[in-house]
Amino acid sequence: MKKKKIIVATMTMMMVVIFAGCEQIQKESAVEQVKDLASDMAAVDEYVVDPSDNIQPHTLISDIAAGDLSEAEEAGLILMREEEKLAHDVYMTLYEKWGQNTFQNIAKSEQTHTDTVKVLLDKYGITDPVVSSEVGVFTAPEMQKLYDDLVAKGNVSLVEALTVGTIVEDLDISDLNKLLAETDNEDIQIAYQNLNKGSRNHLRAYVRQLERNGGEYTPQYISQAEYDEIIAGEQERGSVDAKGQGQNTGSRQGGGRGNGGGGQGMNRVQ
């Protein structure tokens, strides 16, 4: 009898250990699932800028001789210097409001974009319109108004903020398309093509975030056909040349390179 009691007690202890072990495994599995979910949510919240979107202007254009500059080309560089600063400033302001990492990540890329245009301004001896690095301060009255209108719209809700990001990239692509058609200077073409490639990547990111948050977007500046082509394309990687072709592969980057017209219409914010 005593032996049976020992056996029963031993078996009971073994069962306790087994159940305890199973419970621990379940807890560990649950913790891992939570970690995986958090990681997935972070991936949805964040847009990882491709390194090539952070333009290194001296690497791209330092060895290219300056060409003759028309009044249209000069005006275009002045416009893009402030327009790229606009993108940076709007995104940083909306990041402070909503804490959405996409805004901060893309803003860092936009800083390299406006710096790239500054290199060209210096190269051609053009007075820089950016007289202050302060966020939200612009020389052109229309650019100041656009910034104020975009931030006001973006402060309404996260969906409106993501819509604002989409509007800015839509406008940027339209203006770059127009300016590319007006210049034959290789250094300016290379700069604009890389700015445009980055803007297409940013547009895809904002549209993806917008749709995940229940919003939708209809292009205001580029054509619906160009917009659809860009959104259907994958993230573009690597720098591009004066024709928008990958410098390492010789192949055109995916999705929506257009040099067609497209009005600038900077005051239009819907």
BELUR-V994258 format. One record per backbone hydrogen bond with DSSP energy under -1.0 kcal/mol. CO is the residue of the C=O (numbers start at 1). NH is the residue of the N-H. E is the energy in kcal/mol with one decimal. If there is no record, write none. Layout:
CO|NH|E + CO|NH|E
//
This chain:
1|5|-2.3 + 2|6|-1.9 + 3|7|-2.2 + 4|8|-2.9 + 5|9|-2.6 + 6|10|-2.5 + 7|11|-2.6 + 8|12|-2.4 + 9|13|-2.4 + 10|14|-2.2 + 11|15|-2.4 + 12|16|-2.3 + 13|17|-2.4 + 14|18|-2.6 + 15|19|-3.0 + 16|20|-2.7 + 17|21|-2.5 + 18|22|-2.6 + 19|23|-2.6 + 20|24|-2.2 + 21|25|-2.3 + 22|26|-2.5 + 23|27|-2.4 + 24|28|-2.8 + 25|29|-2.6 + 26|30|-2.5 + 27|31|-2.4 + 28|32|-2.3 + 29|33|-2.2 + 30|34|-2.2 + 31|35|-2.4 + 32|36|-2.6 + 33|37|-2.5 + 34|38|-2.7 + 35|39|-2.4 + 36|40|-2.5 + 37|41|-2.7 + 38|42|-2.3 + 39|43|-2.2 + 40|44|-1.9 + 41|45|-2.1 + 42|46|-2.2 + 50|53|-2.6 + 51|54|-1.2 + 53|55|-1.4 + 56|60|-1.5 + 57|61|-2.9 + 58|62|-1.6 + 61|64|-1.4 + 70|74|-2.2 + 71|75|-2.6 + 72|76|-2.0 + 73|77|-2.1 + 74|78|-2.1 + 75|79|-2.4 + 76|80|-2.6 + 77|81|-2.0 + 78|82|-1.5 + 79|83|-2.4 + 80|84|-2.4 + 81|85|-1.2 + 82|86|-2.6 + 83|87|-1.9 + 84|88|-2.0 + 85|89|-3.0 + 86|90|-2.9 + 87|91|-2.2 + 88|92|-2.3 + 89|93|-2.2 + 90|94|-2.4 + 91|95|-2.2 + 92|96|-2.0 + 93|97|-1.3 + 94|98|-2.8 + 95|99|-2.8 + 100|103|-1.3 + 101|105|-2.9 + 102|106|-2.3 + 103|107|-2.2 + 104|108|-1.6 + 105|109|-1.1 + 106|110|-2.4 + 107|111|-1.7 + 108|112|-1.1 + 109|113|-1.3 + 110|114|-2.4 + 111|115|-1.9 + 112|116|-1.6 + 113|117|-1.7 + 114|118|-1.7 + 115|119|-1.7 + 116|120|-1.4 + 117|121|-2.4 + 118|122|-2.4 + 119|123|-2.1 + 120|124|-2.1 + 121|126|-2.9 + 129|131|-1.2 + 134|137|-1.5 + 140|144|-2.2 + 141|145|-2.5 + 142|146|-2.0 + 143|147|-2.4 + 144|148|-2.3 + 145|149|-2.7 + 146|150|-2.7 + 147|151|-2.5 + 148|152|-2.1 + 149|153|-2.1 + 150|154|-2.7 + 151|155|-1.6 + 153|156|-1.2 + 157|161|-2.2 + 158|162|-2.6 + 159|163|-2.0 + 160|164|-2.2 + 161|165|-1.9 + 162|166|-1.8 + 163|167|-2.5 + 164|168|-2.6 + 165|169|-1.8 + 166|170|-2.3 + 167|171|-2.8 + 168|172|-2.5 + 169|173|-2.5 + 170|174|-2.0 + 171|175|-2.6 + 172|176|-2.5 + 173|177|-2.5 + 174|178|-1.9 + 175|179|-2.7 + 176|180|-2.5 + 177|181|-1.3 + 185|189|-2.6 + 186|190|-2.7 + 187|191|-2.0 + 188|192|-2.9 + 189|193|-2.8 + 190|194|-2.0 + 191|195|-2.3 + 192|196|-2.8 + 193|197|-2.3 + 194|198|-2.0 + 195|199|-2.3 + 196|200|-2.2 + 197|201|-1.9 + 198|202|-2.5 + 199|203|-2.7 + 200|204|-2.2 + 201|205|-1.9 + 202|206|-2.6 + 203|207|-2.5 + 204|208|-2.3 + 205|209|-2.3 + 206|210|-2.9 + 207|211|-2.6 + 208|212|-1.8 + 209|213|-1.2 + 210|215|-2.9 + 211|214|-1.5 + 223|227|-2.5 + 224|228|-2.8 + 225|229|-2.0 + 226|230|-2.3 + 227|231|-2.6 + 228|232|-1.9 + 239|247|-1.9 + 241|244|-1.9 + 244|253|-1.3 + 245|241|-2.4 + 246|250|-2.3 + 251|246|-3.4 + 265|268|-1.5
//
